[in-house]
Amino acid sequence: MHTLLMVLLVIVCISLIVVVLLQSSKSAGLSGAISGGAETLFGKQKARGIDLVLHRATIVLSVLFFVLTILVTYFDI
């Protein structure tokens, strides 16, 4: 059981790293931080298309990461 959980944890970790790296950045340094605030203030639309899918995949993979980490720790004892 421990080995299966460890393999799943490694797969989730690698997937999480890939999904985070595929996401587009929200700003480009200091100028992006200033214009990003203005875009938020004036109601720019949130991520669309693939950005939305990647955002949801990040949430799912992060929850899986925490659950698998707790299970690995529990079965390791």
C-alpha positions, 0 to 999 in steps of 0.5 A, a space after each residue: 500500500 505504501 509503495 502504491 501511494 508513493 508512486 501516486 504521490 510522485 506522479 501527482 508531484 510531477 503533474 503539479 509541477 508541469 501544470 504550474 509551469 504551463 500557466 501564463 504569468 499574471 504580471 510582468 514585473 513592477 509595470 505588470 503589477 501596476 497595470 494588473 491592479 488597474 485591470 482588476 479595478 476596471 473589471 478585466 475578465 479572468 482567465 479563459 480557455 486553457 488558463 481556466 483548465 490549468 487553474 482548475 487542474 492545479 487546484 485538483 492536483 494540489 488537493 491530491 498532493 496534500 491527501 496523498 502526503 497525509 496518507 503516506 505519512 499515516 501508512 508509514 507509521 
